[in-house]
Amino acid sequence: MAKQKIVLAYSGGLDTSVILAWLKETYDAEVIAFTADIGQKEELDGLEEKALKTGASKVYIDDLREEFAADFIYPMFQAGAMYEGQYLLGTSIARPLIAKRMVEIARKEGATAIAHGATGKGNDQVRFELGVAALAPDIEVIAPWRNAQFRDQFPGRAEMIAYAQQHGIDVTATAAKSYSMDRNLLHISFESGALEDPWFDATAASNQDMYVLSVSPEEAPDQAEYVELAFEQGDCVSINGERLNPLQVMEALNELGGKHGIGRIDMVENRFVGMKSRGVYETPGGTVLFHAHRVMESLTMDREVMNLRDSLITRYSTLVYNGFWFAPERLCLQALVTESQKNVTGTVRVKLYKGNIMTAGVKSPVSLYNPDIATMEADPSQAYNQDDATGFIQLNALRLKVSAGVQGK
């Protein structure tokens, strides 16, 4: 009788390395390791060999960077998504793509279950499992950190390190690791360890070795740099006149933004599971793109369309953060967002300097800004009659006057 097949979301770190061996041992199963290349760079080096040595029957390391940029990051940025006013959802938006590909591999390999190494306290467990539920409700999900037997066996990192050593698993982790890191094309997140104290100063010079994508604003160049971003229907399609695909745009902006110390955020956020957590994020390219996109919209998007879209930003952002990327309500919102972006076309010029992004010009062939109408000088077009404002103000003031009269009584 063929063994059960389990597809494991595998990073090569201590947790998923131990989980790989534990799944094989506990379930007497064939474990297929899957790693999504979504921009981790050197973190992917040697993963296939390591997974096979740890006991995987097969390893998938799939380059999903282009799909990630074009089908996940870009649509989310068109929506203006930002969680709790700061977080550009770098980790959140990667999880549905990983879940999607795991389901595809499970179907291809005839696997009946998928597994992940997300803890029972975090958001990622929800994001992975809601994605699988939406795409393949018949596939079982195994979450070892929610398994009492697993937690009893591994109450701390010391036990995991000892288990790895006993099973010949090569891990570089130590019990004194100061923080955890998650990297992809959009950002890097840092949490746990010393960062669990919200008074810990992540900007201090002594802590700068933590950062990967950016220099500190203090160490950024003393000379500002101008960058031009061209948009077509809400998507950035070129930088400084060079035509680029979404992946190339993100890579180029990460380099430019990181060079100038842009995109560092330190925040305490509300997890979906109910607790607050502190995270430090580096999102250099995404921060530049988010700023430029908003500037482009200011010139080309109808006021009421923008108000409607903006009224949905909190809802949209929460859906992404909580793992509802494949939910019908997110797809419905996305259709509205796509419609809103039809005229978001033109060029934005920004100036990057020591952690700051300054707008330095915007133009568009479909601009809604008419200087003849907006001018403080005589209006050559006669499109706006200032006398009309009298009736406009009187009508809008009517309810206020009535209310004032009632209050006066």
HUKAZI-V844795 format. One record per helix or strand of 2 or more residues. SS is the DSSP state (H for helix, E for strand). FROM is the first residue (numbers start at 1). TO is the last residue. If there is no record, write none. Layout:
ss | from | to
SS | FROM | TO
SS | FROM | TO
This chain:
ss | from | to
E | 5 | 9
H | 14 | 27
E | 30 | 37
H | 41 | 44
H | 47 | 54
E | 58 | 63
H | 65 | 78
H | 90 | 109
E | 113 | 116
H | 124 | 135
E | 140 | 143
H | 144 | 146
H | 148 | 153
H | 157 | 166
E | 180 | 183
E | 188 | 191
H | 193 | 196
H | 205 | 210
H | 217 | 219
E | 225 | 232
E | 235 | 239
E | 242 | 243
H | 246 | 259
E | 264 | 270
E | 276 | 282
H | 284 | 300
H | 303 | 311
H | 313 | 322
H | 328 | 340
E | 346 | 353
E | 356 | 363
H | 371 | 374
H | 388 | 408
